[in-house]
Amino acid sequence: MGLGGLLVGAIVVGTLLGLWIDSAAGTSPAFTVVGVFLGMALGALGFAVRVRAASR
């Protein structure tokens, strides 16, 4: 998977997980927003790790 796929995948997974938790807990959109931001953070972290490994 490329770097773009890593970023998009992390955001999509975070969003879907947040939507699932929101539907189970009845709290909308709290966990969806948290999931989006966590997905962005983890995607950026994964991006940085892959770029650092490739530059060595």
mmCIF entry with sequence, helices, sheets and N, C-alpha, C, O atoms, coordinates in Angstrom:
data_MODEL
# 
_entry.id   MODEL 
# 
_entity.id                         1 
_entity.type                       polymer 
_entity.pdbx_number_of_molecules   1 
# 
_entity_poly.entity_id                      1 
_entity_poly.type                           'polypeptide(L)' 
_entity_poly.nstd_linkage                   no 
_entity_poly.nstd_monomer                   no 
_entity_poly.pdbx_seq_one_letter_code       MGLGGLLVGAIVVGTLLGLWIDSAAGTSPAFTVVGVFLGMALGALGFAVRVRAASR 
_entity_poly.pdbx_seq_one_letter_code_can   MGLGGLLVGAIVVGTLLGLWIDSAAGTSPAFTVVGVFLGMALGALGFAVRVRAASR 
_entity_poly.pdbx_strand_id                 A 
# 
loop_
_entity_poly_seq.entity_id 
_entity_poly_seq.num 
_entity_poly_seq.mon_id 
_entity_poly_seq.hetero 
1 1  MET n 
1 2  GLY n 
1 3  LEU n 
1 4  GLY n 
1 5  GLY n 
1 6  LEU n 
1 7  LEU n 
1 8  VAL n 
1 9  GLY n 
1 10 ALA n 
1 11 ILE n 
1 12 VAL n 
1 13 VAL n 
1 14 GLY n 
1 15 THR n 
1 16 LEU n 
1 17 LEU n 
1 18 GLY n 
1 19 LEU n 
1 20 TRP n 
1 21 ILE n 
1 22 ASP n 
1 23 SER n 
1 24 ALA n 
1 25 ALA n 
1 26 GLY n 
1 27 THR n 
1 28 SER n 
1 29 PRO n 
1 30 ALA n 
1 31 PHE n 
1 32 THR n 
1 33 VAL n 
1 34 VAL n 
1 35 GLY n 
1 36 VAL n 
1 37 PHE n 
1 38 LEU n 
1 39 GLY n 
1 40 MET n 
1 41 ALA n 
1 42 LEU n 
1 43 GLY n 
1 44 ALA n 
1 45 LEU n 
1 46 GLY n 
1 47 PHE n 
1 48 ALA n 
1 49 VAL n 
1 50 ARG n 
1 51 VAL n 
1 52 ARG n 
1 53 ALA n 
1 54 ALA n 
1 55 SER n 
1 56 ARG n 
# 
_struct_asym.id          A 
_struct_asym.entity_id   1 
# 
loop_
_struct_conf.conf_type_id 
_struct_conf.id 
_struct_conf.pdbx_PDB_helix_id 
_struct_conf.beg_label_comp_id 
_struct_conf.beg_label_asym_id 
_struct_conf.beg_label_seq_id 
_struct_conf.pdbx_beg_PDB_ins_code 
_struct_conf.end_label_comp_id 
_struct_conf.end_label_asym_id 
_struct_conf.end_label_seq_id 
_struct_conf.pdbx_end_PDB_ins_code 
_struct_conf.beg_auth_comp_id 
_struct_conf.beg_auth_asym_id 
_struct_conf.beg_auth_seq_id 
_struct_conf.end_auth_comp_id 
_struct_conf.end_auth_asym_id 
_struct_conf.end_auth_seq_id 
_struct_conf.pdbx_PDB_helix_class 
_struct_conf.details 
_struct_conf.pdbx_PDB_helix_length 
HELX_P HELX_P1 AA1 LEU A 3  ? ALA A 25 ? LEU A 3  ALA A 25 1 ? 23 
HELX_P HELX_P2 AA2 ALA A 30 ? ALA A 54 ? ALA A 30 ALA A 54 1 ? 25 
# 
_struct_conf_type.id          HELX_P 
_struct_conf_type.criteria    ? 
_struct_conf_type.reference   ? 
# 
loop_
_atom_site.group_PDB 
_atom_site.id 
_atom_site.type_symbol 
_atom_site.label_atom_id 
_atom_site.label_alt_id 
_atom_site.label_comp_id 
_atom_site.label_asym_id 
_atom_site.label_entity_id 
_atom_site.label_seq_id 
_atom_site.pdbx_PDB_ins_code 
_atom_site.Cartn_x 
_atom_site.Cartn_y 
_atom_site.Cartn_z 
_atom_site.occupancy 
_atom_site.B_iso_or_equiv 
_atom_site.pdbx_formal_charge 
_atom_site.auth_seq_id 
_atom_site.auth_comp_id 
_atom_site.auth_asym_id 
_atom_site.auth_atom_id 
_atom_site.pdbx_PDB_model_num 
ATOM 1   N N  . MET A 1 1  ? 0.854   -1.166 0.000  1.00 0.00 ? 1  MET A N  1 
ATOM 2   C CA . MET A 1 1  ? 0.000   0.000  0.000  1.00 0.00 ? 1  MET A CA 1 
ATOM 3   C C  . MET A 1 1  ? 0.903   1.232  0.000  1.00 0.00 ? 1  MET A C  1 
ATOM 4   O O  . MET A 1 1  ? 1.901   1.283  0.718  1.00 0.00 ? 1  MET A O  1 
ATOM 5   N N  . GLY A 1 2  ? 0.545   2.206  -0.801 1.00 0.00 ? 2  GLY A N  1 
ATOM 6   C CA . GLY A 1 2  ? 1.334   3.420  -0.893 1.00 0.00 ? 2  GLY A CA 1 
ATOM 7   C C  . GLY A 1 2  ? 1.054   4.367  0.266  1.00 0.00 ? 2  GLY A C  1 
ATOM 8   O O  . GLY A 1 2  ? 0.225   4.090  1.132  1.00 0.00 ? 2  GLY A O  1 
ATOM 9   N N  . LEU A 1 3  ? 1.755   5.473  0.261  1.00 0.00 ? 3  LEU A N  1 
ATOM 10  C CA . LEU A 1 3  ? 1.588   6.453  1.336  1.00 0.00 ? 3  LEU A CA 1 
ATOM 11  C C  . LEU A 1 3  ? 0.203   7.082  1.327  1.00 0.00 ? 3  LEU A C  1 
ATOM 12  O O  . LEU A 1 3  ? -0.380  7.325  2.384  1.00 0.00 ? 3  LEU A O  1 
ATOM 13  N N  . GLY A 1 4  ? -0.322  7.346  0.139  1.00 0.00 ? 4  GLY A N  1 
ATOM 14  C CA . GLY A 1 4  ? -1.674  7.902  0.047  1.00 0.00 ? 4  GLY A CA 1 
ATOM 15  C C  . GLY A 1 4  ? -2.710  6.937  0.592  1.00 0.00 ? 4  GLY A C  1 
ATOM 16  O O  . GLY A 1 4  ? -3.639  7.338  1.294  1.00 0.00 ? 4  GLY A O  1 
ATOM 17  N N  . GLY A 1 5  ? -2.547  5.664  0.266  1.00 0.00 ? 5  GLY A N  1 
ATOM 18  C CA . GLY A 1 5  ? -3.462  4.646  0.769  1.00 0.00 ? 5  GLY A CA 1 
ATOM 19  C C  . GLY A 1 5  ? -3.398  4.511  2.269  1.00 0.00 ? 5  GLY A C  1 
ATOM 20  O O  . GLY A 1 5  ? -4.411  4.268  2.925  1.00 0.00 ? 5  GLY A O  1 
ATOM 21  N N  . LEU A 1 6  ? -2.199  4.668  2.816  1.00 0.00 ? 6  LEU A N  1 
ATOM 22  C CA . LEU A 1 6  ? -2.028  4.623  4.265  1.00 0.00 ? 6  LEU A CA 1 
ATOM 23  C C  . LEU A 1 6  ? -2.788  5.755  4.941  1.00 0.00 ? 6  LEU A C  1 
ATOM 24  O O  . LEU A 1 6  ? -3.495  5.540  5.925  1.00 0.00 ? 6  LEU A O  1 
ATOM 25  N N  . LEU A 1 7  ? -2.637  6.961  4.406  1.00 0.00 ? 7  LEU A N  1 
ATOM 26  C CA . LEU A 1 7  ? -3.325  8.112  4.989  1.00 0.00 ? 7  LEU A CA 1 
ATOM 27  C C  . LEU A 1 7  ? -4.839  7.983  4.877  1.00 0.00 ? 7  LEU A C  1 
ATOM 28  O O  . LEU A 1 7  ? -5.561  8.178  5.854  1.00 0.00 ? 7  LEU A O  1 
ATOM 29  N N  . VAL A 1 8  ? -5.310  7.654  3.681  1.00 0.00 ? 8  VAL A N  1 
ATOM 30  C CA . VAL A 1 8  ? -6.756  7.528  3.465  1.00 0.00 ? 8  VAL A CA 1 
ATOM 31  C C  . VAL A 1 8  ? -7.320  6.377  4.284  1.00 0.00 ? 8  VAL A C  1 
ATOM 32  O O  . VAL A 1 8  ? -8.382  6.506  4.892  1.00 0.00 ? 8  VAL A O  1 
ATOM 33  N N  . GLY A 1 9  ? -6.616  5.257  4.301  1.00 0.00 ? 9  GLY A N  1 
ATOM 34  C CA . GLY A 1 9  ? -7.087  4.095  5.053  1.00 0.00 ? 9  GLY A CA 1 
ATOM 35  C C  . GLY A 1 9  ? -7.220  4.376  6.535  1.00 0.00 ? 9  GLY A C  1 
ATOM 36  O O  . GLY A 1 9  ? -8.195  3.962  7.163  1.00 0.00 ? 9  GLY A O  1 
ATOM 37  N N  . ALA A 1 10 ? -6.244  5.079  7.101  1.00 0.00 ? 10 ALA A N  1 
ATOM 38  C CA . ALA A 1 10 ? -6.298  5.395  8.527  1.00 0.00 ? 10 ALA A CA 1 
ATOM 39  C C  . ALA A 1 10 ? -7.479  6.301  8.839  1.00 0.00 ? 10 ALA A C  1 
ATOM 40  O O  . ALA A 1 10 ? -8.155  6.114  9.851  1.00 0.00 ? 10 ALA A O  1 
ATOM 41  N N  . ILE A 1 11 ? -7.732  7.278  7.983  1.00 0.00 ? 11 ILE A N  1 
ATOM 42  C CA . ILE A 1 11 ? -8.861  8.191  8.214  1.00 0.00 ? 11 ILE A CA 1 
ATOM 43  C C  . ILE A 1 11 ? -10.184 7.466  8.045  1.00 0.00 ? 11 ILE A C  1 
ATOM 44  O O  . ILE A 1 11 ? -11.106 7.666  8.835  1.00 0.00 ? 11 ILE A O  1 
ATOM 45  N N  . VAL A 1 12 ? -10.287 6.629  7.029  1.00 0.00 ? 12 VAL A N  1 
ATOM 46  C CA . VAL A 1 12 ? -11.538 5.892  6.793  1.00 0.00 ? 12 VAL A CA 1 
ATOM 47  C C  . VAL A 1 12 ? -11.817 4.925  7.939  1.00 0.00 ? 12 VAL A C  1 
ATOM 48  O O  . VAL A 1 12 ? -12.949 4.837  8.414  1.00 0.00 ? 12 VAL A O  1 
ATOM 49  N N  . VAL A 1 13 ? -10.802 4.206  8.381  1.00 0.00 ? 13 VAL A N  1 
ATOM 50  C CA . VAL A 1 13 ? -10.994 3.265  9.489  1.00 0.00 ? 13 VAL A CA 1 
ATOM 51  C C  . VAL A 1 13 ? -11.391 4.008  10.763 1.00 0.00 ? 13 VAL A C  1 
ATOM 52  O O  . VAL A 1 13 ? -12.295 3.573  11.477 1.00 0.00 ? 13 VAL A O  1 
ATOM 53  N N  . GLY A 1 14 ? -10.724 5.122  11.051 1.00 0.00 ? 14 GLY A N  1 
ATOM 54  C CA . GLY A 1 14 ? -11.075 5.915  12.228 1.00 0.00 ? 14 GLY A CA 1 
ATOM 55  C C  . GLY A 1 14 ? -12.505 6.436  12.157 1.00 0.00 ? 14 GLY A C  1 
ATOM 56  O O  . GLY A 1 14 ? -13.234 6.415  13.149 1.00 0.00 ? 14 GLY A O  1 
ATOM 57  N N  . THR A 1 15 ? -12.895 6.899  10.988 1.00 0.00 ? 15 THR A N  1 
ATOM 58  C CA . THR A 1 15 ? -14.258 7.406  10.808 1.00 0.00 ? 15 THR A CA 1 
ATOM 59  C C  . THR A 1 15 ? -15.289 6.302  10.980 1.00 0.00 ? 15 THR A C  1 
ATOM 60  O O  . THR A 1 15 ? -16.289 6.484  11.675 1.00 0.00 ? 15 THR A O  1 
ATOM 61  N N  . LEU A 1 16 ? -15.052 5.162  10.352 1.00 0.00 ? 16 LEU A N  1 
ATOM 62  C CA . LEU A 1 16 ? -16.001 4.051  10.456 1.00 0.00 ? 16 LEU A CA 1 
ATOM 63  C C  . LEU A 1 16 ? -16.098 3.529  11.887 1.00 0.00 ? 16 LEU A C  1 
ATOM 64  O O  . LEU A 1 16 ? -17.187 3.201  12.359 1.00 0.00 ? 16 LEU A O  1 
ATOM 65  N N  . LEU A 1 17 ? -14.979 3.453  12.563 1.00 0.00 ? 17 LEU A N  1 
ATOM 66  C CA . LEU A 1 17 ? -14.994 3.021  13.955 1.00 0.00 ? 17 LEU A CA 1 
ATOM 67  C C  . LEU A 1 17 ? -15.771 4.022  14.817 1.00 0.00 ? 17 LEU A C  1 
ATOM 68  O O  . LEU A 1 17 ? -16.552 3.627  15.682 1.00 0.00 ? 17 LEU A O  1 
ATOM 69  N N  . GLY A 1 18 ? -15.556 5.304  14.580 1.00 0.00 ? 18 GLY A N  1 
ATOM 70  C CA . GLY A 1 18 ? -16.300 6.330  15.306 1.00 0.00 ? 18 GLY A CA 1 
ATOM 71  C C  . GLY A 1 18 ? -17.790 6.267  15.036 1.00 0.00 ? 18 GLY A C  1 
ATOM 72  O O  . GLY A 1 18 ? -18.597 6.421  15.953 1.00 0.00 ? 18 GLY A O  1 
ATOM 73  N N  . LEU A 1 19 ? -18.163 6.040  13.778 1.00 0.00 ? 19 LEU A N  1 
ATOM 74  C CA . LEU A 1 19 ? -19.585 5.904  13.437 1.00 0.00 ? 19 LEU A CA 1 
ATOM 75  C C  . LEU A 1 19 ? -20.207 4.698  14.135 1.00 0.00 ? 19 LEU A C  1 
ATOM 76  O O  . LEU A 1 19 ? -21.335 4.759  14.624 1.00 0.00 ? 19 LEU A O  1 
ATOM 77  N N  . TRP A 1 20 ? -19.455 3.604  14.171 1.00 0.00 ? 20 TRP A N  1 
ATOM 78  C CA . TRP A 1 20 ? -19.962 2.390  14.812 1.00 0.00 ? 20 TRP A CA 1 
ATOM 79  C C  . TRP A 1 20 ? -20.163 2.618  16.311 1.00 0.00 ? 20 TRP A C  1 
ATOM 80  O O  . TRP A 1 20 ? -21.192 2.232  16.866 1.00 0.00 ? 20 TRP A O  1 
ATOM 81  N N  . ILE A 1 21 ? -19.188 3.241  16.961 1.00 0.00 ? 21 ILE A N  1 
ATOM 82  C CA . ILE A 1 21 ? -19.316 3.517  18.397 1.00 0.00 ? 21 ILE A CA 1 
ATOM 83  C C  . ILE A 1 21 ? -20.455 4.489  18.649 1.00 0.00 ? 21 ILE A C  1 
ATOM 84  O O  . ILE A 1 21 ? -21.211 4.317  19.605 1.00 0.00 ? 21 ILE A O  1 
ATOM 85  N N  . ASP A 1 22 ? -20.592 5.516  17.801 1.00 0.00 ? 22 ASP A N  1 
ATOM 86  C CA . ASP A 1 22 ? -21.689 6.470  17.953 1.00 0.00 ? 22 ASP A CA 1 
ATOM 87  C C  . ASP A 1 22 ? -23.052 5.790  17.828 1.00 0.00 ? 22 ASP A C  1 
ATOM 88  O O  . ASP A 1 22 ? -23.975 6.093  18.585 1.00 0.00 ? 22 ASP A O  1 
ATOM 89  N N  . SER A 1 23 ? -23.172 4.878  16.879 1.00 0.00 ? 23 SER A N  1 
ATOM 90  C CA . SER A 1 23 ? -24.468 4.211  16.720 1.00 0.00 ? 23 SER A CA 1 
ATOM 91  C C  . SER A 1 23 ? -24.758 3.282  17.894 1.00 0.00 ? 23 SER A C  1 
ATOM 92  O O  . SER A 1 23 ? -25.913 3.132  18.291 1.00 0.00 ? 23 SER A O  1 
ATOM 93  N N  . ALA A 1 24 ? -23.724 2.658  18.453 1.00 0.00 ? 24 ALA A N  1 
ATOM 94  C CA . ALA A 1 24 ? -23.930 1.761  19.587 1.00 0.00 ? 24 ALA A CA 1 
ATOM 95  C C  . ALA A 1 24 ? -24.214 2.532  20.869 1.00 0.00 ? 24 ALA A C  1 
ATOM 96  O O  . ALA A 1 24 ? -25.017 2.096  21.694 1.00 0.00 ? 24 ALA A O  1 
ATOM 97  N N  . ALA A 1 25 ? -23.562 3.672  21.038 1.00 0.00 ? 25 ALA A N  1 
ATOM 98  C CA . ALA A 1 25 ? -23.710 4.438  22.278 1.00 0.00 ? 25 ALA A CA 1 
ATOM 99  C C  . ALA A 1 25 ? -24.782 5.518  22.179 1.00 0.00 ? 25 ALA A C  1 
ATOM 100 O O  . ALA A 1 25 ? -25.187 6.079  23.197 1.00 0.00 ? 25 ALA A O  1 
ATOM 101 N N  . GLY A 1 26 ? -25.246 5.815  20.967 1.00 0.00 ? 26 GLY A N  1 
ATOM 102 C CA . GLY A 1 26 ? -26.246 6.861  20.789 1.00 0.00 ? 26 GLY A CA 1 
ATOM 103 C C  . GLY A 1 26 ? -25.678 8.263  20.969 1.00 0.00 ? 26 GLY A C  1 
ATOM 104 O O  . GLY A 1 26 ? -26.402 9.190  21.331 1.00 0.00 ? 26 GLY A O  1 
ATOM 105 N N  . THR A 1 27 ? -24.402 8.412  20.718 1.00 0.00 ? 27 THR A N  1 
ATOM 106 C CA . THR A 1 27 ? -23.746 9.709  20.860 1.00 0.00 ? 27 THR A CA 1 
ATOM 107 C C  . THR A 1 27 ? -23.250 10.158 19.499 1.00 0.00 ? 27 THR A C  1 
ATOM 108 O O  . THR A 1 27 ? -22.205 9.709  19.026 1.00 0.00 ? 27 THR A O  1 
ATOM 109 N N  . SER A 1 28 ? -23.995 11.032 18.883 1.00 0.00 ? 28 SER A N  1 
ATOM 110 C CA . SER A 1 28 ? -23.589 11.473 17.560 1.00 0.00 ? 28 SER A CA 1 
ATOM 111 C C  . SER A 1 28 ? -23.249 12.942 17.601 1.00 0.00 ? 28 SER A C  1 
ATOM 112 O O  . SER A 1 28 ? -23.991 13.689 18.239 1.00 0.00 ? 28 SER A O  1 
ATOM 113 N N  . PRO A 1 29 ? -22.248 13.396 17.010 1.00 0.00 ? 29 PRO A N  1 
ATOM 114 C CA . PRO A 1 29 ? -21.124 12.839 16.271 1.00 0.00 ? 29 PRO A CA 1 
ATOM 115 C C  . PRO A 1 29 ? -19.843 12.776 17.076 1.00 0.00 ? 29 PRO A C  1 
ATOM 116 O O  . PRO A 1 29 ? -18.757 12.847 16.501 1.00 0.00 ? 29 PRO A O  1 
ATOM 117 N N  . ALA A 1 30 ? -19.934 12.647 18.369 1.00 0.00 ? 30 ALA A N  1 
ATOM 118 C CA . ALA A 1 30 ? -18.757 12.757 19.242 1.00 0.00 ? 30 ALA A CA 1 
ATOM 119 C C  . ALA A 1 30 ? -17.637 11.797 18.845 1.00 0.00 ? 30 ALA A C  1 
ATOM 120 O O  . ALA A 1 30 ? -16.513 12.234 18.597 1.00 0.00 ? 30 ALA A O  1 
ATOM 121 N N  . PHE A 1 31 ? -17.922 10.514 18.783 1.00 0.00 ? 31 PHE A N  1 
ATOM 122 C CA . PHE A 1 31 ? -16.875 9.539  18.493 1.00 0.00 ? 31 PHE A CA 1 
ATOM 123 C C  . PHE A 1 31 ? -16.468 9.550  17.023 1.00 0.00 ? 31 PHE A C  1 
ATOM 124 O O  . PHE A 1 31 ? -15.352 9.153  16.686 1.00 0.00 ? 31 PHE A O  1 
ATOM 125 N N  . THR A 1 32 ? -17.358 9.999  16.151 1.00 0.00 ? 32 THR A N  1 
ATOM 126 C CA . THR A 1 32 ? -16.987 10.121 14.747 1.00 0.00 ? 32 THR A CA 1 
ATOM 127 C C  . THR A 1 32 ? -15.914 11.184 14.578 1.00 0.00 ? 32 THR A C  1 
ATOM 128 O O  . THR A 1 32 ? -14.941 10.983 13.852 1.00 0.00 ? 32 THR A O  1 
ATOM 129 N N  . VAL A 1 33 ? -16.092 12.307 15.246 1.00 0.00 ? 33 VAL A N  1 
ATOM 130 C CA . VAL A 1 33 ? -15.093 13.376 15.176 1.00 0.00 ? 33 VAL A CA 1 
ATOM 131 C C  . VAL A 1 33 ? -13.775 12.911 15.788 1.00 0.00 ? 33 VAL A C  1 
ATOM 132 O O  . VAL A 1 33 ? -12.706 13.162 15.232 1.00 0.00 ? 33 VAL A O  1 
ATOM 133 N N  . VAL A 1 34 ? -13.850 12.240 16.922 1.00 0.00 ? 34 VAL A N  1 
ATOM 134 C CA . VAL A 1 34 ? -12.648 11.708 17.554 1.00 0.00 ? 34 VAL A CA 1 
ATOM 135 C C  . VAL A 1 34 ? -11.976 10.708 16.619 1.00 0.00 ? 34 VAL A C  1 
ATOM 136 O O  . VAL A 1 34 ? -10.753 10.718 16.480 1.00 0.00 ? 34 VAL A O  1 
ATOM 137 N N  . GLY A 1 35 ? -12.757 9.851  15.979 1.00 0.00 ? 35 GLY A N  1 
ATOM 138 C CA . GLY A 1 35 ? -12.208 8.864  15.053 1.00 0.00 ? 35 GLY A CA 1 
ATOM 139 C C  . GLY A 1 35 ? -11.515 9.495  13.862 1.00 0.00 ? 35 GLY A C  1 
ATOM 140 O O  . GLY A 1 35 ? -10.470 9.015  13.424 1.00 0.00 ? 35 GLY A O  1 
ATOM 141 N N  . VAL A 1 36 ? -12.087 10.568 13.336 1.00 0.00 ? 36 VAL A N  1 
ATOM 142 C CA . VAL A 1 36 ? -11.466 11.257 12.206 1.00 0.00 ? 36 VAL A CA 1 
ATOM 143 C C  . VAL A 1 36 ? -10.112 11.825 12.626 1.00 0.00 ? 36 VAL A C  1 
ATOM 144 O O  . VAL A 1 36 ? -9.117  11.654 11.922 1.00 0.00 ? 36 VAL A O  1 
ATOM 145 N N  . PHE A 1 37 ? -10.077 12.506 13.783 1.00 0.00 ? 37 PHE A N  1 
ATOM 146 C CA . PHE A 1 37 ? -8.824  13.105 14.228 1.00 0.00 ? 37 PHE A CA 1 
ATOM 147 C C  . PHE A 1 37 ? -7.781  12.052 14.612 1.00 0.00 ? 37 PHE A C  1 
ATOM 148 O O  . PHE A 1 37 ? -6.593  12.229 14.345 1.00 0.00 ? 37 PHE A O  1 
ATOM 149 N N  . LEU A 1 38 ? -8.218  10.973 15.230 1.00 0.00 ? 38 LEU A N  1 
ATOM 150 C CA . LEU A 1 38 ? -7.270  9.889  15.531 1.00 0.00 ? 38 LEU A CA 1 
ATOM 151 C C  . LEU A 1 38 ? -6.738  9.251  14.253 1.00 0.00 ? 38 LEU A C  1 
ATOM 152 O O  . LEU A 1 38 ? -5.556  8.919  14.162 1.00 0.00 ? 38 LEU A O  1 
ATOM 153 N N  . GLY A 1 39 ? -7.612  9.084  13.271 1.00 0.00 ? 39 GLY A N  1 
ATOM 154 C CA . GLY A 1 39 ? -7.182  8.541  11.985 1.00 0.00 ? 39 GLY A CA 1 
ATOM 155 C C  . GLY A 1 39 ? -6.162  9.443  11.307 1.00 0.00 ? 39 GLY A C  1 
ATOM 156 O O  . GLY A 1 39 ? -5.180  8.966  10.739 1.00 0.00 ? 39 GLY A O  1 
ATOM 157 N N  . MET A 1 40 ? -6.401  10.752 11.370 1.00 0.00 ? 40 MET A N  1 
ATOM 158 C CA . MET A 1 40 ? -5.439  11.685 10.782 1.00 0.00 ? 40 MET A CA 1 
ATOM 159 C C  . MET A 1 40 ? -4.102  11.630 11.510 1.00 0.00 ? 40 MET A C  1 
ATOM 160 O O  . MET A 1 40 ? -3.046  11.648 10.879 1.00 0.00 ? 40 MET A O  1 
ATOM 161 N N  . ALA A 1 41 ? -4.148  11.564 12.836 1.00 0.00 ? 41 ALA A N  1 
ATOM 162 C CA . ALA A 1 41 ? -2.911  11.526 13.613 1.00 0.00 ? 41 ALA A CA 1 
ATOM 163 C C  . ALA A 1 41 ? -2.141  10.233 13.361 1.00 0.00 ? 41 ALA A C  1 
ATOM 164 O O  . ALA A 1 41 ? -0.928  10.259 13.150 1.00 0.00 ? 41 ALA A O  1 
ATOM 165 N N  . LEU A 1 42 ? -2.845  9.107  13.383 1.00 0.00 ? 42 LEU A N  1 
ATOM 166 C CA . LEU A 1 42 ? -2.169  7.835  13.154 1.00 0.00 ? 42 LEU A CA 1 
ATOM 167 C C  . LEU A 1 42 ? -1.685  7.700  11.712 1.00 0.00 ? 42 LEU A C  1 
ATOM 168 O O  . LEU A 1 42 ? -0.634  7.109  11.460 1.00 0.00 ? 42 LEU A O  1 
ATOM 169 N N  . GLY A 1 43 ? -2.445  8.245  10.770 1.00 0.00 ? 43 GLY A N  1 
ATOM 170 C CA . GLY A 1 43 ? -2.001  8.245  9.381  1.00 0.00 ? 43 GLY A CA 1 
ATOM 171 C C  . GLY A 1 43 ? -0.744  9.074  9.200  1.00 0.00 ? 43 GLY A C  1 
ATOM 172 O O  . GLY A 1 43 ? 0.170   8.667  8.484  1.00 0.00 ? 43 GLY A O  1 
ATOM 173 N N  . ALA A 1 44 ? -0.689  10.233 9.841  1.00 0.00 ? 44 ALA A N  1 
ATOM 174 C CA . ALA A 1 44 ? 0.504   11.082 9.755  1.00 0.00 ? 44 ALA A CA 1 
ATOM 175 C C  . ALA A 1 44 ? 1.706   10.399 10.403 1.00 0.00 ? 44 ALA A C  1 
ATOM 176 O O  . ALA A 1 44 ? 2.826   10.479 9.897  1.00 0.00 ? 44 ALA A O  1 
ATOM 177 N N  . LEU A 1 45 ? 1.462   9.732  11.518 1.00 0.00 ? 45 LEU A N  1 
ATOM 178 C CA . LEU A 1 45 ? 2.541   9.014  12.189 1.00 0.00 ? 45 LEU A CA 1 
ATOM 179 C C  . LEU A 1 45 ? 3.065   7.875  11.305 1.00 0.00 ? 45 LEU A C  1 
ATOM 180 O O  . LEU A 1 45 ? 4.275   7.702  11.161 1.00 0.00 ? 45 LEU A O  1 
ATOM 181 N N  . GLY A 1 46 ? 2.159   7.113  10.725 1.00 0.00 ? 46 GLY A N  1 
ATOM 182 C CA . GLY A 1 46 ? 2.567   6.039  9.824  1.00 0.00 ? 46 GLY A CA 1 
ATOM 183 C C  . GLY A 1 46 ? 3.292   6.569  8.601  1.00 0.00 ? 46 GLY A C  1 
ATOM 184 O O  . GLY A 1 46 ? 4.254   5.961  8.130  1.00 0.00 ? 46 GLY A O  1 
ATOM 185 N N  . PHE A 1 47 ? 2.832   7.702  8.086  1.00 0.00 ? 47 PHE A N  1 
ATOM 186 C CA . PHE A 1 47 ? 3.482   8.354  6.954  1.00 0.00 ? 47 PHE A CA 1 
ATOM 187 C C  . PHE A 1 47 ? 4.915   8.720  7.321  1.00 0.00 ? 47 PHE A C  1 
ATOM 188 O O  . PHE A 1 47 ? 5.847   8.445  6.565  1.00 0.00 ? 47 PHE A O  1 
ATOM 189 N N  . ALA A 1 48 ? 5.085   9.339  8.477  1.00 0.00 ? 48 ALA A N  1 
ATOM 190 C CA . ALA A 1 48 ? 6.416   9.766  8.919  1.00 0.00 ? 48 ALA A CA 1 
ATOM 191 C C  . ALA A 1 48 ? 7.349   8.569  9.118  1.00 0.00 ? 48 ALA A C  1 
ATOM 192 O O  . ALA A 1 48 ? 8.523   8.619  8.753  1.00 0.00 ? 48 ALA A O  1 
ATOM 193 N N  . VAL A 1 49 ? 6.820   7.512  9.693  1.00 0.00 ? 49 VAL A N  1 
ATOM 194 C CA . VAL A 1 49 ? 7.644   6.310  9.925  1.00 0.00 ? 49 VAL A CA 1 
ATOM 195 C C  . VAL A 1 49 ? 8.085   5.716  8.593  1.00 0.00 ? 49 VAL A C  1 
ATOM 196 O O  . VAL A 1 49 ? 9.246   5.334  8.444  1.00 0.00 ? 49 VAL A O  1 
ATOM 197 N N  . ARG A 1 50 ? 7.184   5.634  7.631  1.00 0.00 ? 50 ARG A N  1 
ATOM 198 C CA . ARG A 1 50 ? 7.551   5.060  6.326  1.00 0.00 ? 50 ARG A CA 1 
ATOM 199 C C  . ARG A 1 50 ? 8.535   5.946  5.575  1.00 0.00 ? 50 ARG A C  1 
ATOM 200 O O  . ARG A 1 50 ? 9.459   5.440  4.937  1.00 0.00 ? 50 ARG A O  1 
ATOM 201 N N  . VAL A 1 51 ? 8.349   7.256  5.642  1.00 0.00 ? 51 VAL A N  1 
ATOM 202 C CA . VAL A 1 51 ? 9.272   8.158  4.948  1.00 0.00 ? 51 VAL A CA 1 
ATOM 203 C C  . VAL A 1 51 ? 10.650  8.091  5.605  1.00 0.00 ? 51 VAL A C  1 
ATOM 204 O O  . VAL A 1 51 ? 11.669  8.079  4.915  1.00 0.00 ? 51 VAL A O  1 
ATOM 205 N N  . ARG A 1 52 ? 10.679  8.048  6.919  1.00 0.00 ? 52 ARG A N  1 
ATOM 206 C CA . ARG A 1 52 ? 11.966  7.954  7.624  1.00 0.00 ? 52 ARG A CA 1 
ATOM 207 C C  . ARG A 1 52 ? 12.680  6.649  7.274  1.00 0.00 ? 52 ARG A C  1 
ATOM 208 O O  . ARG A 1 52 ? 13.893  6.640  7.062  1.00 0.00 ? 52 ARG A O  1 
ATOM 209 N N  . ALA A 1 53 ? 11.926  5.543  7.213  1.00 0.00 ? 53 ALA A N  1 
ATOM 210 C CA . ALA A 1 53 ? 12.535  4.262  6.874  1.00 0.00 ? 53 ALA A CA 1 
ATOM 211 C C  . ALA A 1 53 ? 13.030  4.243  5.438  1.00 0.00 ? 53 ALA A C  1 
ATOM 212 O O  . ALA A 1 53 ? 14.064  3.640  5.148  1.00 0.00 ? 53 ALA A O  1 
ATOM 213 N N  . ALA A 1 54 ? 12.308  4.895  4.538  1.00 0.00 ? 54 ALA A N  1 
ATOM 214 C CA . ALA A 1 54 ? 12.713  4.914  3.129  1.00 0.00 ? 54 ALA A CA 1 
ATOM 215 C C  . ALA A 1 54 ? 13.927  5.804  2.897  1.00 0.00 ? 54 ALA A C  1 
ATOM 216 O O  . ALA A 1 54 ? 14.688  5.583  1.955  1.00 0.00 ? 54 ALA A O  1 
ATOM 217 N N  . SER A 1 55 ? 14.110  6.803  3.742  1.00 0.00 ? 55 SER A N  1 
ATOM 218 C CA . SER A 1 55 ? 15.226  7.729  3.535  1.00 0.00 ? 55 SER A CA 1 
ATOM 219 C C  . SER A 1 55 ? 16.532  7.208  4.103  1.00 0.00 ? 55 SER A C  1 
ATOM 220 O O  . SER A 1 55 ? 17.577  7.825  3.898  1.00 0.00 ? 55 SER A O  1 
ATOM 221 N N  . ARG A 1 56 ? 16.501  6.105  4.799  1.00 0.00 ? 56 ARG A N  1 
ATOM 222 C CA . ARG A 1 56 ? 17.730  5.531  5.371  1.00 0.00 ? 56 ARG A CA 1 
ATOM 223 C C  . ARG A 1 56 ? 18.464  4.701  4.382  1.00 0.00 ? 56 ARG A C  1 
ATOM 224 O O  . ARG A 1 56 ? 19.516  4.147  4.700  1.00 0.00 ? 56 ARG A O  1 
# 
